[in-house]
Amino acid sequence: METMSAGNAAPAHVAIEPLAENIRSVQPGGGVCYRIELAWGRLRRWRLRHFRPGYVRAMAARRQGDAAGAPHEILDPRDLKYCRNRCGCSWLEADDPFRWRRWVPLAKWGTAEVCLLGCPLAALAVAAGWLAWYLALLPAALFALVVFFFRDPPRRVPQEPGLLVSPADGTVAEITRLAHDEFLGGPAVRIGIFLSIFNVHLNRAPAAARVIALRYSPGEFLNALRPESALRNENMWIGLEEESPPHRRLVVRQISGAIARRIVCDLRPGEVIPRGHKFGMIKLGSRTELILPDAPGLHVEVEVAQKVKAGSTILARYDLGLGS
């Protein structure tokens, strides 16, 4: 049930929606690299079961939570990469033999693309370089572009209360006041951010919040700069509720673009995420929106055409002590 927070027009503590049937993985749009990586995962699990049974037993003993709902066996943390949202299991960081990968400055959802696209380009650059140095320039530049696109730089996340940080890198393309948003239960402000192919494409949580609902909509792949792309393009709608009073509701929308065709979101309904938490990405140019309550005490801190960075740029703030 929903309850009313004192002094608020919008109800708080929203009922959590189960994961939608059409969200079958953290990358519901699929893709060639995605299918290749799933095939590699099947081969890897076969090898572990047949040649490293002791490792499989040890990881099973350390696993926490329930693996029910996963589309395949969960033998170690690597198996959660594309199905984390479908089950409730995990490992403590100390029990994760692959925790060192968190120090690699590349998005974990882009490692397959880096290997499948980048490695042949790197090999071609080396081979061409043996013939003439200038022949290596084009494949080397393309290799650098692939790695550059999937980079994951560290970010300093502001911790002051009442702040909402940017969910994406890019350029503010829109700040629009809405008369009513159904999920927020009242007037709202929509801030749209355009991501070019040169931006970091990881998405981060705008606030410490509980995940209420995830809704995936297949669609077109219009240029993300076109206003109608927000309505017609493939997108992932994420409903959030802030953990701290007055428990404001927020919406983040990941929207595909003309080049971007793959939306990644690994959130689980009901989980609580901290501000700045990395929860997914959109592969290549795209658009991300933040929809927040247009309430007393709201101050939008950005302008159209301003550059922003996920997790560190403050998009808006609320005066403390005022309800949503």
C-alpha positions in Angstrom: 0.0 0.0 0.0 0.9 3.6 -0.4 1.1 5.9 2.6 1.0 9.7 2.8 4.0 11.6 4.1 3.0 14.5 6.3 2.8 17.7 4.3 3.2 16.0 1.0 0.8 16.0 -1.9 2.4 12.9 -3.4 2.2 9.5 -1.7 5.4 7.8 -0.5 6.4 4.2 0.0 5.2 3.0 -3.3 4.5 -0.7 -3.9 7.4 -2.4 -5.7 6.5 -3.7 -9.1 7.8 -7.2 -10.2 10.3 -7.3 -13.1 8.4 -6.9 -16.4 8.1 -10.1 -18.5 9.9 -8.5 -21.5 13.0 -7.7 -19.4 14.8 -11.1 -19.8 18.3 -9.8 -19.1 20.2 -6.6 -18.2 20.5 -5.9 -21.9 16.9 -6.7 -23.1 17.6 -5.5 -26.7 20.1 -8.3 -27.2 22.9 -7.9 -29.8 25.6 -9.8 -31.6 28.4 -9.2 -29.0 25.9 -10.1 -26.3 25.1 -13.5 -27.9 28.7 -14.3 -28.4 29.4 -13.5 -24.7 26.5 -15.7 -23.6 27.9 -18.6 -25.8 31.3 -18.1 -24.2 29.7 -18.2 -20.7 28.1 -21.6 -21.5 31.5 -22.9 -22.6 33.2 -21.5 -19.5 30.6 -23.1 -17.1 31.0 -26.5 -18.9 34.8 -26.2 -18.3 34.4 -25.3 -14.7 31.9 -28.1 -13.9 34.1 -30.7 -15.6 37.6 -29.6 -14.7 37.3 -27.4 -11.5 34.6 -29.0 -9.4 36.3 -27.9 -6.2 36.2 -24.3 -7.3 32.5 -24.7 -8.2 31.7 -26.1 -4.7 33.7 -23.4 -2.9 31.9 -20.6 -4.8 28.5 -22.2 -4.2 29.2 -22.3 -0.5 30.1 -18.5 -0.5 27.2 -17.4 -2.6 24.5 -15.4 -0.8 20.9 -15.1 -1.8 18.8 -17.1 -4.2 19.7 -17.9 -7.8 16.1 -18.7 -8.7 15.0 -16.9 -11.9 18.4 -16.9 -13.5 18.3 -18.2 -17.1 21.5 -20.3 -16.5 23.6 -21.7 -13.7 25.3 -19.1 -11.4 28.7 -20.7 -10.7 30.6 -17.5 -9.9 30.2 -13.7 -10.1 30.8 -13.6 -13.9 27.6 -15.4 -14.5 25.6 -12.5 -13.0 26.8 -10.0 -15.6 23.7 -10.2 -17.9 21.1 -11.7 -15.5 21.7 -9.9 -12.2 18.2 -8.4 -12.4 16.6 -11.8 -12.8 17.8 -13.3 -9.5 18.7 -12.3 -5.9 22.1 -13.9 -5.4 25.5 -12.2 -5.0 29.0 -12.7 -3.4 30.7 -10.5 -0.8 33.5 -8.5 -2.3 36.1 -10.5 -0.3 34.8 -13.7 -1.8 34.8 -12.5 -5.4 38.0 -13.7 -7.2 37.4 -11.2 -9.9 37.1 -8.1 -7.8 40.4 -6.9 -9.3 38.4 -6.1 -12.5 36.8 -3.2 -10.6 40.1 -1.3 -10.9 40.2 -1.7 -14.7 38.9 1.7 -16.0 36.5 0.1 -18.5 32.8 -0.4 -18.3 32.1 -4.1 -17.4 29.3 -4.3 -19.9 31.6 -3.2 -22.7 34.4 -5.8 -22.2 33.0 -8.1 -24.9 32.9 -5.2 -27.4 36.4 -4.2 -26.5 37.7 -7.7 -27.0 35.7 -8.6 -30.1 36.1 -5.2 -31.9 39.3 -3.8 -30.3 41.6 -6.9 -30.4 41.3 -7.4 -34.2 42.0 -3.7 -34.7 45.0 -3.8 -32.4 46.3 -6.9 -34.2 45.7 -5.2 -37.6 47.6 -2.1 -36.4 50.6 -4.2 -35.3 50.6 -6.1 -38.6 50.3 -3.0 -40.7 53.0 -1.3 -38.7 55.5 -4.0 -39.8 54.9 -2.9 -43.4 54.8 0.8 -42.9 54.2 2.9 -39.8 51.5 5.1 -41.5 49.4 2.0 -42.4 48.9 1.4 -38.7 47.4 4.8 -38.0 43.8 4.1 -39.0 43.3 0.7 -37.2 45.2 2.1 -34.2 42.9 5.2 -34.1 39.8 2.9 -34.4 41.1 0.7 -31.6 41.6 3.8 -29.4 38.1 5.0 -30.2 36.6 1.6 -29.0 38.5 1.7 -25.8 37.8 5.4 -25.3 34.1 4.8 -25.7 33.9 2.2 -23.0 36.0 4.0 -20.5 34.9 4.2 -16.9 36.7 7.2 -15.2 36.4 7.7 -11.4 33.9 10.3 -10.2 33.7 12.3 -7.0 30.0 12.1 -5.9 28.8 15.0 -3.7 27.2 13.9 -0.5 25.2 16.9 0.7 21.5 16.2 1.4 18.9 17.4 -1.0 21.0 17.1 -4.2 20.2 15.3 -7.4 23.3 14.5 -9.6 23.3 13.9 -13.3 22.5 10.3 -14.3 24.6 10.7 -17.5 27.5 12.5 -19.1 26.7 14.8 -22.0 25.0 18.1 -22.9 21.7 19.3 -21.4 19.3 19.3 -24.3 16.1 20.1 -22.6 14.6 21.5 -19.4 10.8 21.2 -19.5 8.1 21.7 -16.9 5.4 19.1 -17.0 1.9 19.7 -15.8 1.6 16.2 -14.4 3.6 13.0 -14.2 1.7 9.9 -13.3 4.4 8.2 -11.3 5.4 11.3 -9.4 1.8 12.1 -8.8 2.0 15.8 -9.6 3.9 18.5 -11.6 7.4 17.7 -12.7 10.5 18.9 -14.4 12.2 16.8 -17.1 15.9 17.3 -17.8 17.1 15.7 -21.0 20.8 14.9 -21.6 22.2 14.1 -25.0 25.2 11.8 -25.1 27.5 11.9 -28.2 29.8 9.0 -29.1 32.6 10.8 -27.3 30.9 10.9 -23.9 31.2 8.4 -21.1 28.1 6.2 -21.5 27.7 4.8 -18.0 24.6 5.8 -16.1 24.6 6.6 -12.4 21.9 7.0 -9.8 20.8 10.6 -9.2 20.1 10.0 -5.5 20.1 7.3 -2.8 16.9 5.6 -3.7 14.9 2.4 -3.8 14.1 0.9 -7.2 10.3 0.7 -7.5 9.8 -0.3 -11.1 11.5 -1.1 -14.4 9.7 -0.8 -17.7 11.3 -1.7 -21.0 9.8 -0.4 -24.3 11.2 -1.6 -27.7 11.0 1.0 -30.3 12.7 3.0 -33.1 16.3 4.4 -33.2 15.8 8.0 -34.2 18.5 10.6 -33.6 18.5 11.3 -29.9 18.6 15.1 -30.6 15.1 14.9 -32.2 12.4 15.6 -29.6 10.2 12.7 -30.8 13.0 10.3 -30.0 12.0 10.5 -26.3 8.6 9.0 -27.2 9.4 6.7 -30.1 12.8 5.2 -29.4 13.6 2.1 -27.5 13.9 3.0 -23.8 14.2 1.8 -20.2 12.0 3.6 -17.7 13.2 3.4 -14.1 11.0 4.5 -11.2 12.8 5.4 -8.0 11.9 6.6 -4.5 14.4 8.4 -2.4 15.4 6.7 0.8 15.4 9.9 2.9 12.2 11.8 3.8 10.2 13.2 2.2 10.7 10.1 -0.1 10.4 12.0 -3.4 9.8 9.9 -6.5 12.1 10.2 -9.4 12.3 8.8 -12.9 15.3 8.0 -15.0 14.9 7.1 -18.7 17.6 5.5 -20.8 16.7 6.2 -24.4 18.5 4.7 -27.5 19.7 6.8 -30.4 20.4 6.5 -34.1 23.7 4.7 -33.4 23.1 3.4 -29.9 21.1 0.2 -30.0 21.8 -1.4 -26.7 20.5 -0.3 -23.3 21.9 -1.9 -20.2 20.3 -1.7 -16.8 21.1 -4.2 -14.1 18.9 -2.9 -11.3 16.7 -5.2 -9.3 13.2 -4.1 -8.2 13.3 -3.3 -4.4 17.0 -2.8 -4.1 18.4 0.3 -2.5 21.2 2.1 -4.4 23.4 4.9 -3.3 23.8 8.3 -5.0 26.2 7.9 -7.9 25.8 4.1 -8.2 26.7 2.8 -11.7 23.6 0.8 -12.8 24.0 0.5 -16.6 24.9 2.2 -19.8 23.7 3.0 -23.3 26.1 1.8 -26.0 27.0 4.7 -28.4 25.2 8.0 -28.8 22.0 8.3 -26.9 19.8 10.3 -24.5 19.1 10.1 -20.7 16.3 11.9 -18.9 15.7 12.7 -15.3 12.2 13.5 -14.2 11.8 15.1 -10.7 9.0 16.7 -8.7 8.4 20.3 -9.4 7.9 21.2 -5.8 8.5 24.1 -3.5 12.2 24.5 -2.7 13.3 23.1 -6.0 16.3 24.8 -7.7 17.4 23.5 -11.1 21.2 24.1 -11.2 21.9 23.6 -14.9 21.0 25.3 -18.2 20.4 24.0 -21.7 23.6 23.4 -23.6 25.6 23.0 -20.4 28.0 20.0 -20.2 27.4 17.6 -17.3 29.1 14.5 -15.8 27.3 11.5 -14.4 27.5 11.3 -10.6 29.3 14.5 -10.1 27.4 17.4 -11.7 24.5 18.7 -9.6 21.4 19.0 -11.8 19.0 20.2 -9.0 18.7 20.7 -5.3 15.8 20.9 -2.8 15.7 23.2 0.2 16.0 21.1 3.3 12.8 20.8 5.3 10.4 21.3 2.4 8.3 18.4 1.1 8.1 17.1 -2.4 
